[in-house]
Amino acid sequence: MTEWWRGGVIYQVYPRSFQDSNGDGVGDLPGILDRLDHIASLGVDCIWLSPITQSPQADMGYDVSEYMQVDPLFGSLQDFDQLMERAHALGLKVIMDQVVSHTSDQHPWFRESCFSRDNAKADWYVWADAKPDGSPPNNWLSVFGGSAWEWHTARKQYFLHNFLTSQPDLNFHNPAVQEAVLEVMRFWLDRGLDGFRLDTVNYYFHDEKLRSNPPLKSLKGKPSVNPYDMQSHKYSKSQPENVGWLKRVREMMDAYPGATTVGEVGDDERGLELMKQYTSGTDLLHMCYSFDFLGPKFSAEHFRTKVARFFSNDETGWPCWSFSNHDVIRPMTRWAKFSASPADLSRQAAALVMTIKGSVGLYQGEELGLPEADILFEELTDPRGMRFWPEDKGRDGCRTPMPWQHDLPHAGFSTVTPWLPVKPAHLALSVDAQNADPESTLNFFRKFIAWRKSHPALLTGSIDFFKTDEPVLAFRRSAGNKDLICVFNLSAEERVVTLSKTEQKLEPVSHNAHLDGKALTLGPNGFAIVEAPRRRRQSAL
């Protein structure tokens, strides 16, 4: 099946924190191999590996120094091949992070580029002269704070870095750079990889005229923790040339039937529109996700508006919705104020992300209902957290090791002190404890994913939203001659919803819900899913 990804469930593995096999306190590929049965038991379709390629690890692998080698921290190419073989034997696809908007400053390409202005790779990165007063060429800012420009003494020019100063941006206006990146992708696809998660997919191109960004209009003078959030990034990213490049990527990917792409769109102003643009038709990316559902908003209007807008006018684009990943506060903490019970919230979040139209991204530990770990300043490893503490504590709180066994040191992740600590709140939610409890969050995930696979309406069917008042979200998923009516109470207080006609019984994955004739009672964070015959132009609510 070449479109296995459409409506599929992708499980993100953060290799540093999944399983340590060699006692150095850091997770690795053999450790992932040892734990593949856990992933397979969830019933997911695919694994997404966060960066495993060679890197000085200044940004936890998102600073690549060699694209065609596994970092020794994680293992070897042989370990990668063994992992692929075992995953495929278990029916799991594998995709990996491809970080090509920038490299490490230790990459051979950059070392050659920065040597002089006339070498073979002189324009493989974004270089610019200083202004007459010596200041940077424009006002572009780095995501990690400060100017996006760093002075290099050998070239006597500035180079662009959208993230750390040690992460110089590649110049995608140069055709040679595009060819080199395509060669990297082919290398991994030829080893049997099933596709890529494309990091910062809208950052590839910059404005060649280097025009300064305007201020963000909606800021209204209120300062931000990070000055980056005070600009409208009109010229530093999300440029129109990106579309042509993504077509080249898709053309290359089409030579590998079944291989897929999912792009990360980081743009607070245009994220949804770029998701649609980058996945429309059949000659761009297969899927994209943005940060629309990775923030603090948790309301019926928010979910309804974003999903409906994505599918309005053009039905050819395809999203991959996520509520959690390695860059954001875990949803159990982020949305805690909307629930009185973490167990209820974790089930509701799982059911919601797996019933709205699109593919699904799940982050390791989400199946356990893990909250954000409370990381102390002295425990930090994330450069963002170190820069903006304490207002922004960084990303380490969602990156702590998986708690496998509650009665082992470091929860069975490692035999030595791990790179980030395992906190007590996570021990209580360990895999072994939840495996033994039929009513656990972990077993709910397994049950829901298996049930979802048996309903085509949830994989590729249409979606239509009902008009409901907060905090109730309701929609219909349709395929064939059956509909699924999905109703969610996004609050900690009971709500009663009246159905227009008596429906059939509740599906077994419903939670905190009771149906009595037309009256549907939803308890705190309750949700109901009802299978009903297809109806023509009739409302169920």
Secondary structure in CASP SS format (residue, H / E / C, confidence):
PFRMAT SS
TARGET T0000
AUTHOR 0000-0000-0000
METHOD secondary structure of the structure
MODEL  1
M C 1.00
T C 1.00
E C 1.00
W C 1.00
W C 1.00
R C 1.00
G C 1.00
G C 1.00
V E 1.00
I E 1.00
Y E 1.00
Q E 1.00
V E 1.00
Y C 1.00
P H 1.00
R H 1.00
S H 1.00
F C 1.00
Q C 1.00
D C 1.00
S C 1.00
N C 1.00
G C 1.00
D C 1.00
G C 1.00
V C 1.00
G C 1.00
D C 1.00
L H 1.00
P H 1.00
G H 1.00
I H 1.00
L H 1.00
D H 1.00
R C 1.00
L H 1.00
D H 1.00
H H 1.00
I H 1.00
A H 1.00
S H 1.00
L H 1.00
G C 1.00
V C 1.00
D C 1.00
C E 1.00
I E 1.00
W E 1.00
L E 1.00
S C 1.00
P C 1.00
I C 1.00
T E 1.00
Q E 1.00
S C 1.00
P C 1.00
Q C 1.00
A C 1.00
D C 1.00
M C 1.00
G C 1.00
Y C 1.00
D C 1.00
V C 1.00
S C 1.00
E E 1.00
Y E 1.00
M E 1.00
Q E 1.00
V E 1.00
D C 1.00
P C 1.00
L C 1.00
F C 1.00
G C 1.00
S C 1.00
L H 1.00
Q H 1.00
D H 1.00
F H 1.00
D H 1.00
Q H 1.00
L H 1.00
M H 1.00
E H 1.00
R H 1.00
A H 1.00
H H 1.00
A H 1.00
L C 1.00
G C 1.00
L C 1.00
K E 1.00
V E 1.00
I E 1.00
M E 1.00
D E 1.00
Q E 1.00
V C 1.00
V C 1.00
S C 1.00
H E 1.00
T C 1.00
S C 1.00
D C 1.00
Q C 1.00
H C 1.00
P H 1.00
W H 1.00
F H 1.00
R H 1.00
E H 1.00
S H 1.00
C C 1.00
F C 1.00
S C 1.00
R C 1.00
D C 1.00
N C 1.00
A C 1.00
K C 1.00
A C 1.00
D C 1.00
W C 1.00
Y E 1.00
V C 1.00
W E 1.00
A E 1.00
D C 1.00
A C 1.00
K C 1.00
P C 1.00
D C 1.00
G C 1.00
S C 1.00
P C 1.00
P C 1.00
N C 1.00
N C 1.00
W C 1.00
L E 1.00
S C 1.00
V C 1.00
F C 1.00
G C 1.00
G C 1.00
S E 1.00
A C 1.00
W E 1.00
E E 1.00
W E 1.00
H E 1.00
T C 1.00
A C 1.00
R C 1.00
K C 1.00
Q E 1.00
Y E 1.00
F E 1.00
L E 1.00
H C 1.00
N C 1.00
F C 1.00
L C 1.00
T C 1.00
S C 1.00
Q C 1.00
P C 1.00
D E 1.00
L E 1.00
N C 1.00
F C 1.00
H C 1.00
N C 1.00
P H 1.00
A H 1.00
V H 1.00
Q H 1.00
E H 1.00
A H 1.00
V H 1.00
L H 1.00
E H 1.00
V H 1.00
M H 1.00
R H 1.00
F H 1.00
W H 1.00
L H 1.00
D H 1.00
R C 1.00
G C 1.00
L C 1.00
D C 1.00
G E 1.00
F E 1.00
R E 1.00
L E 1.00
D C 1.00
T C 1.00
V C 1.00
N C 1.00
Y C 1.00
Y C 1.00
F C 1.00
H C 1.00
D C 1.00
E C 1.00
K C 1.00
L C 1.00
R C 1.00
S C 1.00
N C 1.00
P C 1.00
P E 1.00
L C 1.00
K H 1.00
S H 1.00
L H 1.00
K C 1.00
G C 1.00
K C 1.00
P C 1.00
S C 1.00
V C 1.00
N C 1.00
P H 1.00
Y H 1.00
D H 1.00
M H 1.00
Q E 1.00
S C 1.00
H C 1.00
K C 1.00
Y C 1.00
S C 1.00
K C 1.00
S C 1.00
Q C 1.00
P C 1.00
E H 1.00
N H 1.00
V H 1.00
G H 1.00
W H 1.00
L H 1.00
K H 1.00
R H 1.00
V H 1.00
R H 1.00
E H 1.00
M H 1.00
M H 1.00
D C 1.00
A C 1.00
Y C 1.00
P C 1.00
G C 1.00
A C 1.00
T E 1.00
T E 1.00
V E 1.00
G E 1.00
E E 1.00
V C 1.00
G C 1.00
D C 1.00
D C 1.00
E C 1.00
R C 1.00
G H 1.00
L H 1.00
E H 1.00
L H 1.00
M H 1.00
K H 1.00
Q H 1.00
Y H 1.00
T H 1.00
S C 1.00
G C 1.00
T C 1.00
D C 1.00
L C 1.00
L C 1.00
H C 1.00
M E 1.00
C E 1.00
Y E 1.00
S C 1.00
F C 1.00
D C 1.00
F C 1.00
L C 1.00
G C 1.00
P C 1.00
K C 1.00
F C 1.00
S C 1.00
A H 1.00
E H 1.00
H H 1.00
F H 1.00
R H 1.00
T H 1.00
K H 1.00
V H 1.00
A H 1.00
R H 1.00
F H 1.00
F H 1.00
S C 1.00
N C 1.00
D C 1.00
E C 1.00
T C 1.00
G C 1.00
W C 1.00
P E 1.00
C E 1.00
W E 1.00
S E 1.00
F C 1.00
S C 1.00
N C 1.00
H C 1.00
D C 1.00
V C 1.00
I C 1.00
R C 1.00
P H 1.00
M H 1.00
T H 1.00
R H 1.00
W C 1.00
A H 1.00
K H 1.00
F H 1.00
S C 1.00
A C 1.00
S C 1.00
P H 1.00
A H 1.00
D H 1.00
L H 1.00
S H 1.00
R H 1.00
Q H 1.00
A H 1.00
A H 1.00
A H 1.00
L H 1.00
V H 1.00
M C 1.00
T C 1.00
I C 1.00
K C 1.00
G C 1.00
S E 1.00
V E 1.00
G E 1.00
L E 1.00
Y E 1.00
Q C 1.00
G C 1.00
E H 1.00
E H 1.00
L H 1.00
G C 1.00
L C 1.00
P C 1.00
E C 1.00
A C 1.00
D C 1.00
I C 1.00
L C 1.00
F H 1.00
E H 1.00
E H 1.00
L C 1.00
T C 1.00
D C 1.00
P H 1.00
R H 1.00
G H 1.00
M H 1.00
R H 1.00
F H 1.00
W C 1.00
P C 1.00
E C 1.00
D C 1.00
K C 1.00
G C 1.00
R C 1.00
D H 1.00
G H 1.00
C H 1.00
R C 1.00
T C 1.00
P C 1.00
M C 1.00
P C 1.00
W C 1.00
Q C 1.00
H C 1.00
D C 1.00
L C 1.00
P H 1.00
H H 1.00
A H 1.00
G H 1.00
F C 1.00
S C 1.00
T C 1.00
V C 1.00
T C 1.00
P C 1.00
W C 1.00
L C 1.00
P C 1.00
V C 1.00
K C 1.00
P H 1.00
A H 1.00
H H 1.00
L H 1.00
A C 1.00
L C 1.00
S C 1.00
V H 1.00
D H 1.00
A H 1.00
Q H 1.00
N H 1.00
A C 1.00
D C 1.00
P C 1.00
E C 1.00
S C 1.00
T H 1.00
L H 1.00
N H 1.00
F H 1.00
F H 1.00
R H 1.00
K H 1.00
F H 1.00
I H 1.00
A H 1.00
W H 1.00
R H 1.00
K H 1.00
S C 1.00
H C 1.00
P H 1.00
A H 1.00
L H 1.00
L H 1.00
T C 1.00
G C 1.00
S E 1.00
I E 1.00
D E 1.00
F E 1.00
F C 1.00
K C 1.00
T C 1.00
D C 1.00
E C 1.00
P C 1.00
V E 1.00
L E 1.00
A E 1.00
F E 1.00
R E 1.00
R E 1.00
S E 1.00
A E 1.00
G C 1.00
N C 1.00
K E 1.00
D E 1.00
L E 1.00
I E 1.00
C E 1.00
V E 1.00
F E 1.00
N E 1.00
L C 1.00
S C 1.00
A C 1.00
E C 1.00
E C 1.00
R E 1.00
V E 1.00
V E 1.00
T E 1.00
L C 1.00
S C 1.00
K C 1.00
T C 1.00
E C 1.00
Q C 1.00
K C 1.00
L E 1.00
E C 1.00
P C 1.00
V C 1.00
S C 1.00
H E 1.00
N E 1.00
A E 1.00
H E 1.00
L E 1.00
D E 1.00
G C 1.00
K C 1.00
A E 1.00
L E 1.00
T E 1.00
L E 1.00
G E 1.00
P E 1.00
N E 1.00
G E 1.00
F E 1.00
A E 1.00
I E 1.00
V E 1.00
E E 1.00
A E 1.00
P E 1.00
R C 1.00
R C 1.00
R C 1.00
R C 1.00
Q C 1.00
S C 1.00
A C 1.00
L C 1.00
END
